[in-house]
């Protein structure tokens, strides 16, 4: 067993999946979350339901039974200096909330490496990409000041390809994994910090879970890549699928968004891929459309962005806006991408309207 890594995880929803994988491999994780989540997790731990190929029912993994410890705390109580690695697992708008924003300033001042598993790429990660001027992207972020004190060399991004959700009729410490794919992470600038990622990759790879009558390998791995551009592969999926769940009047599933007009989906997907290549990505960094379209067949729910808008959210992650802005800088434009941004803008404008007196 390698030396345990002490991880501070900002976010206890999607973050609990990655926290469970870390704890399974012997590392300790403290999740920053809301008071009701904090109390429940510290009392009962977390429960992850993970589908495993060859098994009829998902494997249920309780954090209280794992080699590493999973605990929770509030944003105000978190001391980043007590940890080895910070993981950013909240939705981007949440970082602008006062207590969390203050914590983010302490994280920036700590000088610790930060791994994001957000769909929305953090501004300091984008600053590592040659040719990207992050001052042009401020309007895509809920509060760009959150990121101003971060050293880009200390921030990297994983493509959060696994799909997971909290079942609406169960406690908030339960997470159901729908698509058990991998976190694909770009290296840090530093070899020392990248070595930590490779340690986590190996430790997670070596996990064998006791299923009673057998010891089984679990899906959802961490895959470290030397290329900065591998996490950009998620942009193609988000724009061609997740954001196209957002209709003028109602939402649709990712499956329907992709497969109701497969040729348009492929055109959007490949256009975003071309944009990534313009900024430096290679074909090997990206995922072929056919592979994504197959995976989308199993995504029967609207995306988290669509669900948030339908529930009245006044801010959501705007990867669609990042993509449109970066494209405009290079003189690229796509009619459907413009329409996506306009539909999302329309829902946000409606959600931000004052309540009638």
Beta strands, then each sheet from edge to edge (+ up, - down):
strand 1: 6-10
strand 2: 28-32
strand 3: 47-50
strand 4: 59-62
strand 5: 70-73
strand 6: 85-88
strand 7: 113-116
strand 8: 155-160
strand 9: 163-165
strand 10: 174-179
strand 11: 183-186
strand 12: 209-210
strand 13: 215-216
strand 14: 222-225
sheet 1: 5+ 2+ 1+ 6+ 7+ 8+ 11- 14-
sheet 2: 4+ 3- 10- 9+
sheet 3: 12+ 13-
end
